[in-house]
């Protein structure tokens, strides 16, 4: 019913507020760091990519190519990882009958998705003002891609949360999988450059 949905939404919002306070602290610098950390992550990979090769696999801007790929991967990895320990960390809340484990996972997904959306908007605004190239040629395709990215990331986050609740070592296993996933994701090259077997 609508009342049940409204109650469920209120629970998720309450957990989001609790997570925000716990994660970012009571001062605003905590949230600023949440925005600066992906900037540092992307900048480091951009410097490495520039040092290794100057060729552009696609388009006419290496900055835009690397940023688009790395931002998407960073958003995926962040959202997918947030579900990992959401059930054990919020275990005390489940004593309340209206709070379910999925509420904790969804709250973390929403908070991380909003944070990464702000980061993506900041990067694209920076590119828009700093680049002489067209930054967003197809806005509808970009929106569809970001929507697909969110659905995939949320699905992996729910999977991670469920598996980690049953198998606590899954958090370490998923952590080890992140680098191979990054290298196989096509962030630094086009899929056609990969061997046919892949």
Secondary structure, DSSP 8 states (H G I E B T S, - for coil): -HHHHHHHHHHHHHHHHHHHHHHH-SSTHHHHHHHHHHHHHHHHHHHHHHHH----SSSS-HHHHHHHHHHHHHHHHHHHHHTTTHHHHTGGGGGSTT--HHHHHHHHHHHHHHHHHHHHHHHHHHHHHH-SS-S-S-HHHHHHHHHHHHHHHHHHHHHHHHHHHH-TTHHHHHHHHHHHHHHHTTSSS-GGGS-TT-
